[in-house]
Amino acid sequence: MDEPANLFEGILGVGFDVNSQINFQFQQTLGSDQGTTTLSKILSQNNMLNSFDIQLSRLDDVGNQNKGMLFIGSHDGNFSRIADQPQLLQTSTGIWSIALDSMKVNGKSFQFNASTVPGVPSGKISTLMDSGTSLALLPPAAIDFIYRSIPGSVLHSTSSSADYQWLVPCTGTTNVSFTYG
């Protein structure tokens, strides 16, 4: 028997209940919201909590492990200045999204077209802040701007938009920076 695609999604449970497939299945099957996200359950237990910090574990370029962490309602002492940073407004309902102020590649600014998301200022775009993906979902012009900066990179394209991809040398690098707030 085939399993339904995307029956369960998410890694950590910090998304919104409105997008939770698990919660949706509970509501459809049992008529209850017992499938609410982990973060939603924690926050509902203590109304004073209003923040969470995530740092994902990863190996750096030379193989050293950087440990991950999750703080709910407080901040890691190593990042105490986080609480002093501007509070950025959510740009879309039901997802963690904020406006991207600028993108630079090797110090050169990229100019985004007007956002199609209501309330996002001209020259900025709404960006998804997702702990569960390594994908950078950017407009094609921004993707081209990044990959054209990598020496030896080549655009491989056929008539199918699904076959649009950049070929990048294994040693190819570039410096991309995103500015928020």
C-alpha positions, 0 to 999 in steps of 0.5 A, a space after each residue: 500500500 502506498 503511503 500518502 506523501 507528506 503524511 508527517 512533516 517537520 523535524 523539531 515541531 517549531 512550526 505553526 499548528 495551522 501547517 501541521 499535518 500531524 495536527 490536521 490528521 488528529 483533527 480529521 480522525 479524532 476531532 481533537 487538536 492533540 497533534 499540536 506542535 511541540 513549541 505550541 504545547 510548551 508555550 501554552 503551558 507557560 504564557 510568559 515564554 515568548 521566544 526560542 533560539 535554535 542552533 543546528 548541529 553541523 560539521 564545519 569545513 574541517 570536520 569539527 562538530 558544532 553542537 546544536 542547542 534549543 532554548 525556549 523562553 531564554 537565550 544561550 549565554 554565549 548569545 546574550 545580545 540576541 535579546 537586544 536585537 530588533 524584533 522583526 515582524 512576521 511577513 506571512 501568516 502561518 509560517 516563520 517569515 521575515 523581510 530580507 533587507 539585502 543580499 550581497 555576493 562578494 560584496 556586490 549588492 543584488 537588487 530584488 524586484 518588488 515583493 508580491 507579499 503584501 506589506 513587504 517594502 519595495 526592494 525586499 523579499 519575504 524569507 522563510 526561516 525554516 530549521 528543517 531545510 537546506 534549500 535556499 528558495 530564491 528568485 531565479 535572478 538571485 540564484 544566477 547572481 550567486 552562481 555567476 560569481 563562482 569561478 568555473 560555474 556553468 549554467 546547464 539548461 534545457 527547454 525544461 525549467 525542471 532541468 535548470 541547474 548550475 554546475 559548480 566546481 568542487 573547489 568553487 566558493 563565493 561569499 554570500 551575506 543576507 542582512 535582516 533588520 
